[in-house]
Amino acid sequence: MNNISKRLTTLFDKHDIVFWYDDEGKLKDEFDSVELEAKKLMIDNNEFGIKYEILDAPKDSKFLVYSDKKEPEARDNWLLDLQLKSYIFSADRVSMILNDLGIDIVYKPLVANHIEFFRAKKRMEYFAKLLEAMEDEHTILLKMIATLLKCDVAIEPMVIKLLERDELFDELVKYKLDSFFWKIIQKRYNYTQDSPTIKDFGYKLLQNHFYSFVDKQKCLLNKEAILFVKNWMDSTTHSKSFKKLSKDIQQELSIELQVKECDFEGMLECDTYEVCEQYVLSTLLKMLLEEKVQSDTTIEICKKRELSFWYSGYQNIYRAIISAIKLKDLVKNTPLDIRDFDSGIQEYAHNYFKIDYHYRRYVNFANKSEHLDILKELNTRIEDIYLNDYLRVINDKWQPFVRDYQKASLAYQKDFYQNVVSPILQNRQKVFVIISDALRYECGVELKNNISGLNRFDAIIEPLVGALPSFTQLGIASLLPHKRLSFEGSDDSVSVDATSSKGSKNRDQILKRYHPKSVYIDSQSFLGFSRDSGRVFVKEHNVIYIYHNEIDATGDKRESEYKVFEAVASTLNSIEKIIKQITNLNGTNIYITSDHGFLYQNSATLESEFCKVAKPTNSKKFNRRFIISDSIEPDNCLDIYDASTFYIDSQDKIALAKSINKIRVQGGGHRFVHGGASLQEMVIPLISIKKRRKDDVKSVDVSAIPISKITTNSLIVSFYQEEPVSQKIKPLKLKVAFYSQDGHLISNTQVYNFDSQDTYERNREIKLQFDLKQNANDYSGEDIKLVMKKLIDESNEEPIYKEYSIKLQLTFANDFDDF
């Protein structure tokens, strides 16, 4: 069956009468040979007879009426009345295309003008799938372009596709669609050029977006063009192509020179080009170093830049700046006063630790920053503030009270087993103890906060007075059950009731000596248990000590000590995994502690800053921070104590480097040290964990302040964060925009992370600006939707969080409201 037969057969499924006018009779043979259920009639001066036969035929009769001449004018057409209620078939190329596609005959000139477009079978099939019942000339041409570009039938995806691959525009030229395309672009974006090109249009789009922030008078395109660029930047699918074009234009138009002439305030929200981000950052850093900007203002700017397109490439610098500000403010506003031994420990545990915390965060972010050179001057400034205005000052003041070590009313590390483990055993319960080597107190606070933020977990922290000297052998021995600690060998190994505590095997035996169903295991082995093997293991033991060593192992090596703060971050994650493993094995009574803390400075210690102390001939330990020997020569750099001062049963003397001083020794690192009596080394955390039965973590609730009606193309919407972010109330990142009821985006999109910790309600209100697109006019007089969608980390899902219905009532004056 040929195409004509197929088409006619299909037509008779819907029509009883089909007229076929074959100008010049070129297809007469086709008419004669076609086989149909319909009766074939040929017009040959027999119109009256044909009319009579058709009208007299039974109701369900079908007729194909053929003429080898062109269709007569209406006034000369004797069969016009029948023809008006029938289908007119044409078998010329254009008509066949119209028939195959189901396009109205009135669009025959359009198809004829673009006949080359319809010659490819695959292209016809793709185009046919886009067609709908009611098409007009505009939608047909638009779908022809969508077919060529293989994209959605909308202007924005077409423009993006052409900007990504401008060679595709040759296809539009080839099939005579370029003029139509530029008419649409002119109407939509106000782009008018005598000789328009895709490249020039791309340049105009980005420059228009740039000028909308820094100099609106130079904007050549309209707001719709600005919204298009914003949507392009926000697109997860196409943002890479925006980045490429932006970088190309930045270089070709020397945007850096233009940016230098811009006002800083105007640049604060501009993110068209990467150099805009660099300008904001460099200017902000300069103002910060010159103390020309308030702390709150700086933090607000950093937060605002989180919404910038280029933020991810500079986020560690912004985070470093925020940590630097918080550190500076804390050092400036925290009284560094110590009255006695207890007050020193308590002040550190409640206040001073925050400075160490922000210093660690600053160093971590600065080390990971995407452009290291930009922070050089700030690095020097922060290092100076931390070391000279805080670390040395506080430990100089603390140093005299170390001699009162035995006067503390606070809990000692040496009493841990007796005070914590024994009572649980007496209640016939199991206990898990995680010992993280060198987990200093400020790291413990962060860990405690992280755990408290986990669903169904609560954690509390208290400081323990750590063993002195603050090193691993003594710290772990102090956490084991014991009556007496001593130095009995020729080295720094510590004996527990006359038994060496060096190594996991000895520690395991010491635990078993006090309680047979005890075990000392390393964290990797514990995490390696399956659910079944782990439950068997837990069932066999009542006291489980789990030793984790990453911070100390990293810091003690000169080649890796600069990564110690990275090791802290990794350690916190690892300990959370250990906790989850314990709870998966039905474990409760979980405690986390440490053997000692540490001191760290990111700058290298100069040779002149080391204390030159003579090494005793019979020393058991000669360390950067302490010496153990039976005879130690006095030195201005050292404080010398009897071992018994620190509850160690030994005739040895212990020398501790004063304050944060370091003893010059061969080899080893000098950024990361421990062993002395600084607050950072000897105050260690004790974290106790409880598991709850019910979910107790949620995201903050965010509401839009109600709007009854929208009358302008540009508006401000207020959003209110119902409660401050806390350990159990998490931030919520939302993507917000206006949509029509049938789901069309009709405004720009705003993304905001609602993460305020402010307890003052008014400070949790956020105002975001929205600009309606041109297509919003189509919905004036109707209800539209303000849609809030949740953004989920590492997922493309965007579930709807809340919707608000609002009346859109635009006036004609808004048509002129561009800039």
Order of alpha helices (4+ residues) and beta strands (2+ residues): alpha-beta-alpha-beta-alpha-beta-alpha-beta-alpha-alpha-alpha-alpha-alpha-alpha-alpha-alpha-alpha-alpha-alpha-alpha-alpha-alpha-alpha-alpha-alpha-alpha-alpha-alpha-beta-alpha-beta-alpha-beta-beta-beta-alpha-beta-alpha-alpha-beta-alpha-alpha-beta-beta-beta-beta-beta-beta-beta-alpha-beta-beta-beta-beta-beta-beta-beta-beta-beta-beta-beta
